[in-house]
Structure formats: structure tokens, C-alpha cells
Amino acid sequence: MDIRAAVSRGKSLELSMETVRLAAPREDEILVRLVATGVCHTDLKVCQDGIRVPRPVVLGHEGSGVVEKVGSRITKVRSGDHVVMTFNFCGACPSCLEGAVTYCHEAHPRNFGGSRPDGSSPLSRDGELIHGNFFGQSSFASFAICNERNVVKVRNDLPLELLGPLGCGIQTGAGAVINALRVAAGRSIAIFGTGAVGLSAVMAARLVGASKIIAVDLLQPRLSLAMELGATHAVNAGSEDAREAILRYTGHGADFAIDTTTVTQVIQQAIRCLAPRGTCAVMASGNAQQEVCFNVIHLLSGGRTVRGIIEGDSTPDVFIPLLADLQAQGRFPFDRLVRYYPFERINDAIADAHAGRTIKPILRFI
């Protein structure tokens, strides 16, 4: 079938709106009609070649929509189901078999390889190969092909156009707090960066009962929103030393710190603000050559931990419906981060995300 897709053809934030050919789903694939899809900073990094993906390629990895057709081997969903698409994984490596699917041994080729595992792509244009299967979906398009592992069924009575970002950015921030760090009631947490991931972490920290939730950023409007969403303190790092402020608010340092910025100096600061036995989570990818130095004595003497977290250590089939339910109950209002754009205005949405004018753009297919 012919579909509309935004194609990345060069190292630019500008995508080309094109009519491309989408192959029919194979016996182990699912065809989804997109209702909406989020724009994530990972998409922006790929556009600018910060993460290498073959081109031309259709990006997009926070899609939500309605199942149109399923292959003969599909039992998880059926035509008419409302679904959210998330990251892809193999299901068979040691990590996947142990339930740690976010650390799949084949995560990079299955999400950034630009093709199915057999090297083919479901997308083409007049005989030209268009790379697809980005995060197992390539949802910057009116229709997408996915599989049982990376599709999650959600309730039909929920606002489907809102739910796409649960597939990546929102579950990353919330999952870091709830699944990975397991922040308990009464503990303290410092969150560096108040974009979609950081603000999702703020809301999750409030949800689990953290006593001190310290948001750190350079943008005062985002810090003000963080306070409205549950932060107990806000630190503008442009006007005060974040580590000194965190020590002042906690007395001994933060039990947990989260970096969402990828900035080396910020990561170092997040480590330095930890209390004894505290844990710092690095949650966003920089470039492949990026290295971070830390003081060994500070880490060793306090029993401190530094770890990476991908996709919030989530089991998507469990965590995405949970977050959707919490939003519907008013307990996890991530809708306050969202601004909607028509799909045809994708370049405006990307520009606004890149400039910080919009926290979480969502593209709607009308």
C-alpha cells in the first residue's frame, strides 16, 4: 500500500514528506494505522547523525494506533485493537530470557539497523530502498509494521492520541524511578534536566512518595512546571551551584540522582551530589566517544553507585498499561508536557523540540 511518511535523507533536522510503498505484513508482523506518534530527542539525534542509522530512513518510535491487519502467526492482538508501539528486542538472548528486555544483546541492530533482522525493509519508493523498522516500527508514517514483542495493547476507552510517548520517553523517566532505582517513600532524589524524561521522573517520584524531589535545569519555566508536577525544590543551575543547593536541601546529599542531559559536567555534578550509598543513573546517550571522569575515593568511600538505565528497565506489556491507567486517574498527568501538531507539520514539531519550545511534541494523523 502507498502511505505518507517523513523521510530522513541527510544529516538535517528537516525531513521530506513523501509517498512511499509499504509491504504487506509478513506472517509474524502487525500492520498498525497510526493515530499519533511522539517526537523524541533520539529521533533528533539520528537526524543530525549523532546516532548512526542508514539513510534514507523513516524514523519515529513512539507510535500509537489501531491494528489494521495481523499475520497468521500473531495471537497477541487482532484487528481493531488499540496499541502503543515501543522499542524492539529479540526475545531470545540471555538478557531477554531473564526478563531484562531493555538490555537485549541485539538492541542496537533491532532498533537502529534500519531493517528487519534478515536485512530487508518493508519500505520503498519507485524501486529505491527506504530503510525502516526503526525501533521495530518507523512511526513517522501513516501506517507502520511492527511485531508482537514491541506492540502493547491498551484500553479502547483511553485517549489513544496521547499514549504514544509511553513507548519511550515517558516510560524511560518514570521507569527509572519505579523499576530501576526503586525509589522508596521518604527518600531524596535530584533530577538533572526537566524535559519529558526528567519531568516524568519528577511525577514518578511524587507517586512513590519521595520526600525531597529536587529538579535542576537552566530554564525557569520548566522548573516552575516541575514544581507544579511534584518537585519539592527547584534549582536554576545558571544562578546557583546545584551541588551546594542539593546538600543544603538534603543535609547529606541525595539518595538518588538522575541525569537526562548527556552533558559531561552535569553527570559529574550528579555523582558529586550523592549521599553515602547513593546511586546516580545516567539515562541519555551522548556520542560514542564521550567519557566521564569521577573521583574514585568519593565513589569508594561512600559506597556510591553509577549505573546506566535504558527505557526505564521496563517490561512494556506491564508498565505502559500501568502508566496509562495512572494518567487516566489523574495521578500521572504527563498530558501536561504535550503539544499536538498535524503530521504534515513534523518539521515544525522537530524545530520546537530542538529549541526547547515544546517539551513533548505529538504528531496527529487526521
ABEGO torsion letter per residue (X at the ends): XBBBBBBBABBBABBBBBBBBBBBBBAABBBBBBABBBBBAAAAAAAAGABBBBOBBBBEABBBBBBABBBAABAABBBGBBBBBBBBBAGABAAAAAGBAAABAAAAAAAAAGBBAAGBBABBBGGBBBBBGBGGAGABBABBBBBAAABBBBBAABBAAAAAAAABAAAAAAAAAAAAAGBBBGBBBBBBEBBAAAAAAAAAAAAAGBABBBBBBABAAAAAAAAAAGBABBBBAAABBAAAAAAAAAGAEBABBBBAAGBAAAAAAAAAABBBGBBBBBABBBBAABBBBBBAAAAAAAGBBBBBBBGGGBBAAAAAAAAAAAAAAGABBAAAABBBBBAAAAAAAAAAAAAGABABBBBBBX
